Amino acid sequence: MTGTYNLRAVDENGKSTHVDGAVRLTGVVETVNLVYLGRGSAEGRVTYDNGEVVPNAKVVVGSSLFNQFRTTTAGADGRYRVTDLPVGPLTFSATDAE
């Protein structure tokens, strides 16, 4: 099943940036870069292309530039939040728990 995503990074002062996209191939890791200056957080909701929530998805957000990654598990509603993210391009991935 394919899906869409909206990635948004926000710092404690409300400064933010975002990127939208679509997952085109199932079983293939999609790499998305989100450029952000300053430490901050990212939050979102993991869904399938049909809008169905992906509960308990494993979400990894980080920087290969600084080799810093944060891992969290989305809630039953598909929502996640990752804090203390480094400056620069970020990579996001989400894996269905099933």
N, C-alpha and C positions, 0 to 999 in steps of 0.2 A: 504494500500500500504506500503511495506517495503522500507527501505532506507539504505544508508551508511553514514558514517561521518568520518571526519578527524579533530581532535581537535589539535590546536597548541597554545602554550603560549609563548610569547616573551617579554623580558624586554627591557628597553630603551637602553641597551647596545648591544642588538641583541642576547643575550643568549636565547635559546629556547628549548622546548621539545614538543613532539607530541604523539598522539595515534590515530590509525585507528580502525574502527569497523563497525558493521552492526546492524541495527534495525531489529529484527526478527519477532516481533509481533506488529500488529497495535493495537492502543488503550491501550498499556501497556507502562508505564513510564520506560525507560531504564536509569540506573544510571551508569555513567562512571567516574572513578577516574583518574585524571591527576595530577601527583605529580610534583610540581614545587617549588623551593626555591627562595624566593624574591617576591617583589610585581611586578606585570606586567600586561599584557593585553592578551586578546585572540581575535582572529578574525577568521571568516570562512564563509562558505556559506551553507545554508540549502537547501537540495535537496531530492527528492524522489528517490527510488531505480532505477527508469528508467532514472535518470538524470534531470528530470524536476525540475525547480526551485520552491521553496516554498516561494512566495512573502509575505512580511509582517508578517512572523512568529514571535511569541513571544519567545525570547531567555532569559533564566535565567542561570547565571553562578555564582557559589559561593562555599563557604566552610561551611559545617555543623560543622566542627571542631571549627571554630571561629564565626559561626552564622552570616556570612557576605555574602550577595547575591547582585548581580547586575542584573538588567533587562533592556533589550533593545528590539527594534523591528527591524527585518531585513528589508532591503530595497526591492524595487520591483525586484531587481536582486538576492534576497536571501542572500545577504552579511550582516554581522553584525560585530561589534567591541565592546568589553567590556574592560574598563580600570580599574586601581586601584584594581587589584585582590590580595587577601592575599596569604601568603605562605601556602604550604601544598596541600593535595588532594583537587581537585575541582570537582564539580558536574555540568554537563551541561544538559539542557533540552531545547527542541524546540517544540512549539505547533503551528500547522497549524491555520491560522487566520480564516479559513472557518469552 
